[in-house]
Amino acid sequence: MSVTAHTTTVAHHEEPGAPMGKAELGILAFLATEAIFFGLLILSYVYFRVTDNSAPNADILKPNFIRTLIFSLCLFASSGTIVLAEQALKKGNRRGLVLWLVVTVVLGLAFLSGQGWEYAELIGENITPARNTFGTAFFTMTGFHGFHVFGGLVMLSILAGLAAAGDFKGPHSAAVTCVSWYWHFVDIVWVFIFSMVYVLPALGII
C-alpha cells in the first residue's frame, strides 16, 4: 500500500493546530478513493445477494454471527486504543504511546484471526469465490478489507517500533496522524460491511 511510505518518511513533529501538511492531505485523498472503491464493492455485494438465485441464504452466515460480532468489537475497540495512543503522544508519554499502539495491533490481529477462522469454515462448506457471483462478491469485499487491515497492522507495528526507539516525542506527528486516520477508515468500512453481510441478513432485511 502506498500509505506505508508515510510511516517512515513523515515522522517529524509539528505544533498543535499547525496547518495540514502534505502527508495529511495525501492520506485524505487516498482515503477518498478507497471510500469509492469500497462503496462499489458493497453495492456489488448487495446486488448479487439480492439477485443471485444460486446464492446461499442468510442462514449460512447466522451461526457465525455472535463470533463475528466479538471479533468485530475487537476491531471497533482498536479505534479507541489508537485515540489513546495519540493522546499519549500529545502528553509526551512515550510508554503510553507504545503501549496503546501495541494494544491496537493485538486487537487488529484478533480480528484477522476471526476472519481467517470464518473463511476456513465457509470454504469447508463449499462457499468459495468460484461458487457463484455472490461468493465472488463476498470474498472480494471482505478479502480486500482484510488486506487493508493487514496493511494497517504493518504501519502500526512500524510506528510502535519507532516510538520504542525514541521517536515521536510529541506533541504531534504527521505519521501517527496519517496512520490513525487510515485505521479509523478501516474500522468505519467494516461497520458497513458487517451491517450488510451479517446484521441485515440476520434481521431478514436482505
C-alpha beads as a LAMMPS data file, in Angstrom:
LAMMPS data file: protein, C-alpha beads

206 atoms
205 bonds

1 atom types
1 bond types

-500.0 500.0 xlo xhi
-500.0 500.0 ylo yhi
-500.0 500.0 zlo zhi

Masses

1 110.0

Atoms # bond

1 1 1 0.000 0.000 0.000
2 1 1 1.177 3.452 -0.845
3 1 1 0.230 4.709 2.616
4 1 1 3.019 2.695 4.211
5 1 1 5.597 5.107 2.858
6 1 1 4.177 7.860 5.036
7 1 1 5.043 5.920 8.170
8 1 1 8.774 6.168 7.687
9 1 1 9.008 9.492 5.884
10 1 1 6.827 11.856 7.902
11 1 1 7.948 11.158 11.444
12 1 1 8.648 14.852 12.075
13 1 1 6.978 16.793 14.836
14 1 1 4.588 19.682 14.389
15 1 1 2.944 22.114 16.732
16 1 1 -0.698 21.533 17.641
17 1 1 -3.009 23.457 15.374
18 1 1 -0.419 23.666 12.599
19 1 1 -1.768 23.829 9.023
20 1 1 -2.466 20.473 7.436
21 1 1 0.671 19.216 5.736
22 1 1 1.210 17.291 2.521
23 1 1 1.130 13.971 4.344
24 1 1 -2.307 14.648 5.832
25 1 1 -3.675 15.924 2.522
26 1 1 -2.228 12.895 0.775
27 1 1 -3.853 10.423 3.149
28 1 1 -7.208 12.194 2.845
29 1 1 -7.030 11.949 -0.956
30 1 1 -6.067 8.287 -0.695
31 1 1 -8.924 7.518 1.696
32 1 1 -11.394 9.304 -0.576
33 1 1 -10.502 6.981 -3.452
34 1 1 -10.652 3.973 -1.129
35 1 1 -14.114 5.023 0.061
36 1 1 -15.351 4.985 -3.541
37 1 1 -13.696 1.605 -4.107
38 1 1 -15.307 0.000 -1.061
39 1 1 -18.622 1.668 -1.813
40 1 1 -18.700 -0.060 -5.194
41 1 1 -17.742 -3.390 -3.640
42 1 1 -20.528 -3.119 -1.060
43 1 1 -23.094 -2.181 -3.704
44 1 1 -21.976 -5.141 -5.835
45 1 1 -22.326 -7.478 -2.874
46 1 1 -25.847 -6.257 -2.085
47 1 1 -26.865 -6.552 -5.733
48 1 1 -25.662 -10.150 -6.064
49 1 1 -27.008 -11.025 -2.625
50 1 1 -30.479 -9.966 -3.724
51 1 1 -30.491 -11.084 -7.355
52 1 1 -28.384 -14.271 -7.482
53 1 1 -30.798 -17.201 -7.021
54 1 1 -27.886 -19.581 -6.528
55 1 1 -26.569 -17.569 -3.578
56 1 1 -26.579 -19.182 -0.141
57 1 1 -29.312 -17.817 2.081
58 1 1 -28.824 -15.794 5.239
59 1 1 -28.988 -18.895 7.447
60 1 1 -25.498 -19.964 6.324
61 1 1 -23.927 -16.901 7.929
62 1 1 -26.156 -16.781 11.012
63 1 1 -24.260 -19.436 13.009
64 1 1 -21.144 -17.241 12.877
65 1 1 -22.909 -14.015 13.803
66 1 1 -22.013 -13.908 17.509
67 1 1 -18.422 -14.976 16.913
68 1 1 -18.015 -12.443 14.126
69 1 1 -19.578 -9.776 16.348
70 1 1 -16.956 -10.478 19.014
71 1 1 -14.074 -10.169 16.561
72 1 1 -15.695 -7.082 15.073
73 1 1 -15.852 -5.493 18.511
74 1 1 -12.098 -6.037 18.747
75 1 1 -11.636 -4.014 15.580
76 1 1 -14.047 -1.311 16.724
77 1 1 -12.280 -1.104 20.099
78 1 1 -8.974 -0.575 18.291
79 1 1 -10.223 2.813 17.118
80 1 1 -10.402 3.783 20.779
81 1 1 -6.936 2.463 21.591
82 1 1 -5.329 4.383 18.752
83 1 1 -7.003 7.551 20.058
84 1 1 -5.414 6.788 23.430
85 1 1 -2.079 6.416 21.639
86 1 1 -2.489 9.874 20.098
87 1 1 -3.375 11.327 23.485
88 1 1 -0.269 9.756 24.983
89 1 1 1.783 11.344 22.205
90 1 1 0.321 14.783 22.954
91 1 1 1.274 14.377 26.615
92 1 1 4.787 13.261 25.735
93 1 1 4.099 9.850 27.269
94 1 1 6.298 7.591 25.144
95 1 1 5.497 4.441 27.109
96 1 1 1.791 5.115 26.782
97 1 1 2.184 5.652 23.050
98 1 1 3.991 2.354 22.600
99 1 1 1.541 0.511 24.851
100 1 1 -1.593 1.666 23.053
101 1 1 -0.077 1.112 19.620
102 1 1 0.754 -2.476 20.620
103 1 1 -2.757 -2.988 22.018
104 1 1 -4.183 -1.702 18.727
105 1 1 -2.057 -4.211 16.821
106 1 1 -3.211 -7.062 19.084
107 1 1 -6.873 -6.141 18.565
108 1 1 -6.330 -5.970 14.804
109 1 1 -4.675 -9.390 14.828
110 1 1 -7.629 -10.789 16.771
111 1 1 -9.949 -9.512 14.069
112 1 1 -7.882 -11.036 11.258
113 1 1 -7.749 -14.341 13.129
114 1 1 -11.529 -14.347 13.328
115 1 1 -11.843 -13.599 9.639
116 1 1 -9.452 -16.409 8.795
117 1 1 -11.442 -18.776 11.002
118 1 1 -14.632 -17.842 9.212
119 1 1 -13.039 -18.266 5.773
120 1 1 -11.900 -21.765 6.723
121 1 1 -15.425 -22.745 7.769
122 1 1 -17.082 -21.235 4.694
123 1 1 -14.650 -22.936 2.316
124 1 1 -15.284 -26.176 4.197
125 1 1 -18.983 -25.719 3.387
126 1 1 -18.095 -25.181 -0.297
127 1 1 -18.799 -21.448 -0.143
128 1 1 -15.888 -20.192 -2.244
129 1 1 -15.182 -17.261 -4.588
130 1 1 -15.720 -19.632 -7.539
131 1 1 -19.100 -20.921 -6.393
132 1 1 -21.196 -18.072 -7.785
133 1 1 -21.285 -14.297 -8.178
134 1 1 -22.396 -13.935 -4.562
135 1 1 -19.373 -15.864 -3.332
136 1 1 -17.095 -13.789 -5.537
137 1 1 -18.565 -10.533 -4.222
138 1 1 -18.402 -11.699 -0.583
139 1 1 -14.780 -12.855 -0.652
140 1 1 -13.643 -9.884 -2.735
141 1 1 -15.226 -7.350 -0.398
142 1 1 -14.177 -8.950 2.889
143 1 1 -10.819 -10.046 1.491
144 1 1 -9.843 -6.566 0.362
145 1 1 -10.893 -5.212 3.731
146 1 1 -8.746 -7.839 5.457
147 1 1 -5.840 -6.831 3.217
148 1 1 -6.298 -3.210 4.321
149 1 1 -6.360 -4.286 7.958
150 1 1 -3.112 -6.180 7.424
151 1 1 -1.537 -3.119 5.812
152 1 1 -2.646 -1.020 8.759
153 1 1 -1.109 -3.506 11.180
154 1 1 2.214 -3.246 9.353
155 1 1 2.132 0.541 9.673
156 1 1 1.097 0.412 13.324
157 1 1 3.924 -2.022 14.058
158 1 1 6.415 0.309 12.412
159 1 1 5.089 3.230 14.466
160 1 1 5.369 1.184 17.666
161 1 1 8.955 0.262 16.812
162 1 1 9.904 3.861 16.069
163 1 1 8.215 5.053 19.240
164 1 1 10.026 2.432 21.310
165 1 1 13.296 3.641 19.730
166 1 1 12.634 7.185 20.957
167 1 1 10.868 8.874 18.050
168 1 1 7.566 10.766 18.297
169 1 1 8.314 12.799 21.418
170 1 1 5.226 14.894 20.793
171 1 1 3.045 16.736 20.830
172 1 1 2.209 15.855 17.223
173 1 1 3.462 13.606 14.436
174 1 1 2.136 13.544 10.890
175 1 1 2.990 9.846 10.691
176 1 1 0.877 8.968 13.712
177 1 1 -1.970 11.160 12.458
178 1 1 -1.979 9.604 8.984
179 1 1 -1.911 6.040 10.258
180 1 1 -4.624 6.873 12.796
181 1 1 -6.906 8.272 10.094
182 1 1 -6.261 5.232 7.942
183 1 1 -7.102 2.894 10.821
184 1 1 -10.318 4.746 11.643
185 1 1 -11.268 4.470 7.974
186 1 1 -10.700 0.700 8.016
187 1 1 -12.943 0.442 11.071
188 1 1 -15.697 2.564 9.504
189 1 1 -15.657 0.445 6.352
190 1 1 -16.145 -2.663 8.480
191 1 1 -19.205 -1.085 10.130
192 1 1 -20.858 -1.004 6.700
193 1 1 -19.631 -4.465 5.679
194 1 1 -20.679 -6.041 8.969
195 1 1 -24.111 -4.439 8.692
196 1 1 -24.653 -5.612 5.115
197 1 1 -23.221 -9.119 5.472
198 1 1 -24.384 -10.083 8.948
199 1 1 -26.842 -7.711 10.605
200 1 1 -29.323 -7.067 7.794
201 1 1 -29.487 -10.730 6.624
202 1 1 -29.938 -11.856 10.235
203 1 1 -32.894 -9.473 10.504
204 1 1 -34.299 -10.768 7.215
205 1 1 -33.998 -7.380 5.534
206 1 1 -31.809 -8.528 2.628

Bonds

1 1 1 2
2 1 2 3
3 1 3 4
4 1 4 5
5 1 5 6
6 1 6 7
7 1 7 8
8 1 8 9
9 1 9 10
10 1 10 11
11 1 11 12
12 1 12 13
13 1 13 14
14 1 14 15
15 1 15 16
16 1 16 17
17 1 17 18
18 1 18 19
19 1 19 20
20 1 20 21
21 1 21 22
22 1 22 23
23 1 23 24
24 1 24 25
25 1 25 26
26 1 26 27
27 1 27 28
28 1 28 29
29 1 29 30
30 1 30 31
31 1 31 32
32 1 32 33
33 1 33 34
34 1 34 35
35 1 35 36
36 1 36 37
37 1 37 38
38 1 38 39
39 1 39 40
40 1 40 41
41 1 41 42
42 1 42 43
43 1 43 44
44 1 44 45
45 1 45 46
46 1 46 47
47 1 47 48
48 1 48 49
49 1 49 50
50 1 50 51
51 1 51 52
52 1 52 53
53 1 53 54
54 1 54 55
55 1 55 56
56 1 56 57
57 1 57 58
58 1 58 59
59 1 59 60
60 1 60 61
61 1 61 62
62 1 62 63
63 1 63 64
64 1 64 65
65 1 65 66
66 1 66 67
67 1 67 68
68 1 68 69
69 1 69 70
70 1 70 71
71 1 71 72
72 1 72 73
73 1 73 74
74 1 74 75
75 1 75 76
76 1 76 77
77 1 77 78
78 1 78 79
79 1 79 80
80 1 80 81
81 1 81 82
82 1 82 83
83 1 83 84
84 1 84 85
85 1 85 86
86 1 86 87
87 1 87 88
88 1 88 89
89 1 89 90
90 1 90 91
91 1 91 92
92 1 92 93
93 1 93 94
94 1 94 95
95 1 95 96
96 1 96 97
97 1 97 98
98 1 98 99
99 1 99 100
100 1 100 101
101 1 101 102
102 1 102 103
103 1 103 104
104 1 104 105
105 1 105 106
106 1 106 107
107 1 107 108
108 1 108 109
109 1 109 110
110 1 110 111
111 1 111 112
112 1 112 113
113 1 113 114
114 1 114 115
115 1 115 116
116 1 116 117
117 1 117 118
118 1 118 119
119 1 119 120
120 1 120 121
121 1 121 122
122 1 122 123
123 1 123 124
124 1 124 125
125 1 125 126
126 1 126 127
127 1 127 128
128 1 128 129
129 1 129 130
130 1 130 131
131 1 131 132
132 1 132 133
133 1 133 134
134 1 134 135
135 1 135 136
136 1 136 137
137 1 137 138
138 1 138 139
139 1 139 140
140 1 140 141
141 1 141 142
142 1 142 143
143 1 143 144
144 1 144 145
145 1 145 146
146 1 146 147
147 1 147 148
148 1 148 149
149 1 149 150
150 1 150 151
151 1 151 152
152 1 152 153
153 1 153 154
154 1 154 155
155 1 155 156
156 1 156 157
157 1 157 158
158 1 158 159
159 1 159 160
160 1 160 161
161 1 161 162
162 1 162 163
163 1 163 164
164 1 164 165
165 1 165 166
166 1 166 167
167 1 167 168
168 1 168 169
169 1 169 170
170 1 170 171
171 1 171 172
172 1 172 173
173 1 173 174
174 1 174 175
175 1 175 176
176 1 176 177
177 1 177 178
178 1 178 179
179 1 179 180
180 1 180 181
181 1 181 182
182 1 182 183
183 1 183 184
184 1 184 185
185 1 185 186
186 1 186 187
187 1 187 188
188 1 188 189
189 1 189 190
190 1 190 191
191 1 191 192
192 1 192 193
193 1 193 194
194 1 194 195
195 1 195 196
196 1 196 197
197 1 197 198
198 1 198 199
199 1 199 200
200 1 200 201
201 1 201 202
202 1 202 203
203 1 203 204
204 1 204 205
205 1 205 206
